[in-house]
Amino acid sequence: MPTAILTTDDLYQFKTELFEEIKTIISNAQPSKRYLRSSEAMDLLQVSPGTLQNLRVNGVLPYTKLGGIIYYDEEDINKVLEANRIHHI
């Protein structure tokens, strides 16, 4: 069986390629969080607690209340943003 000799440069190149591939896999594999708590929704929308409550009360933003905690579906938030998008010509 033939013997292969590895140099330090070979190992360094392998390590670099491996890290790049792992970074690519990790960046593609992390899905966004599906349900957001009120504080996370406020951060995403850059609105105050009162504005978020108005969006709920007026039926603009759907939500789920479970055990006293209000959750928002990130997809619903994105739909509301798209529906209220203003196009300037």
MODELLER restraints for C-alpha pairs under 7 A, 6 or more apart:
rsr = mdl.restraints
at = mdl.atoms
rsr.add(forms.Gaussian(group=physical.xy_distance, feature=features.Distance(at['CA:34:A'], at['CA:73:A']), mean=5.88, stdev=0.5))
rsr.add(forms.Gaussian(group=physical.xy_distance, feature=features.Distance(at['CA:34:A'], at['CA:74:A']), mean=5.53, stdev=0.5))
rsr.add(forms.Gaussian(group=physical.xy_distance, feature=features.Distance(at['CA:35:A'], at['CA:71:A']), mean=5.92, stdev=0.5))
rsr.add(forms.Gaussian(group=physical.xy_distance, feature=features.Distance(at['CA:35:A'], at['CA:72:A']), mean=5.42, stdev=0.5))
rsr.add(forms.Gaussian(group=physical.xy_distance, feature=features.Distance(at['CA:35:A'], at['CA:73:A']), mean=4.63, stdev=0.5))
rsr.add(forms.Gaussian(group=physical.xy_distance, feature=features.Distance(at['CA:35:A'], at['CA:74:A']), mean=5.89, stdev=0.5))
rsr.add(forms.Gaussian(group=physical.xy_distance, feature=features.Distance(at['CA:36:A'], at['CA:71:A']), mean=5.38, stdev=0.5))
rsr.add(forms.Gaussian(group=physical.xy_distance, feature=features.Distance(at['CA:36:A'], at['CA:72:A']), mean=5.11, stdev=0.5))
rsr.add(forms.Gaussian(group=physical.xy_distance, feature=features.Distance(at['CA:36:A'], at['CA:73:A']), mean=6.35, stdev=0.5))
rsr.add(forms.Gaussian(group=physical.xy_distance, feature=features.Distance(at['CA:36:A'], at['CA:74:A']), mean=6.59, stdev=0.5))
rsr.add(forms.Gaussian(group=physical.xy_distance, feature=features.Distance(at['CA:37:A'], at['CA:70:A']), mean=6.05, stdev=0.5))
rsr.add(forms.Gaussian(group=physical.xy_distance, feature=features.Distance(at['CA:37:A'], at['CA:71:A']), mean=4.76, stdev=0.5))
rsr.add(forms.Gaussian(group=physical.xy_distance, feature=features.Distance(at['CA:37:A'], at['CA:72:A']), mean=6.38, stdev=0.5))
rsr.add(forms.Gaussian(group=physical.xy_distance, feature=features.Distance(at['CA:38:A'], at['CA:70:A']), mean=6.23, stdev=0.5))
rsr.add(forms.Gaussian(group=physical.xy_distance, feature=features.Distance(at['CA:38:A'], at['CA:71:A']), mean=6.45, stdev=0.5))
rsr.add(forms.Gaussian(group=physical.xy_distance, feature=features.Distance(at['CA:42:A'], at['CA:48:A']), mean=6.36, stdev=0.5))
rsr.add(forms.Gaussian(group=physical.xy_distance, feature=features.Distance(at['CA:42:A'], at['CA:49:A']), mean=6.90, stdev=0.5))
rsr.add(forms.Gaussian(group=physical.xy_distance, feature=features.Distance(at['CA:42:A'], at['CA:52:A']), mean=6.78, stdev=0.5))
rsr.add(forms.Gaussian(group=physical.xy_distance, feature=features.Distance(at['CA:55:A'], at['CA:61:A']), mean=5.37, stdev=0.5))
rsr.add(forms.Gaussian(group=physical.xy_distance, feature=features.Distance(at['CA:56:A'], at['CA:62:A']), mean=6.48, stdev=0.5))
rsr.add(forms.Gaussian(group=physical.xy_distance, feature=features.Distance(at['CA:61:A'], at['CA:77:A']), mean=6.83, stdev=0.5))
rsr.add(forms.Gaussian(group=physical.xy_distance, feature=features.Distance(at['CA:61:A'], at['CA:80:A']), mean=6.92, stdev=0.5))
rsr.add(forms.Gaussian(group=physical.xy_distance, feature=features.Distance(at['CA:62:A'], at['CA:72:A']), mean=6.79, stdev=0.5))
rsr.add(forms.Gaussian(group=physical.xy_distance, feature=features.Distance(at['CA:62:A'], at['CA:76:A']), mean=6.83, stdev=0.5))
rsr.add(forms.Gaussian(group=physical.xy_distance, feature=features.Distance(at['CA:63:A'], at['CA:70:A']), mean=6.62, stdev=0.5))
rsr.add(forms.Gaussian(group=physical.xy_distance, feature=features.Distance(at['CA:63:A'], at['CA:71:A']), mean=5.67, stdev=0.5))
rsr.add(forms.Gaussian(group=physical.xy_distance, feature=features.Distance(at['CA:63:A'], at['CA:72:A']), mean=4.82, stdev=0.5))
rsr.add(forms.Gaussian(group=physical.xy_distance, feature=features.Distance(at['CA:64:A'], at['CA:70:A']), mean=5.66, stdev=0.5))
rsr.add(forms.Gaussian(group=physical.xy_distance, feature=features.Distance(at['CA:64:A'], at['CA:71:A']), mean=5.14, stdev=0.5))
rsr.add(forms.Gaussian(group=physical.xy_distance, feature=features.Distance(at['CA:64:A'], at['CA:72:A']), mean=6.47, stdev=0.5))
rsr.add(forms.Gaussian(group=physical.xy_distance, feature=features.Distance(at['CA:65:A'], at['CA:71:A']), mean=6.19, stdev=0.5))
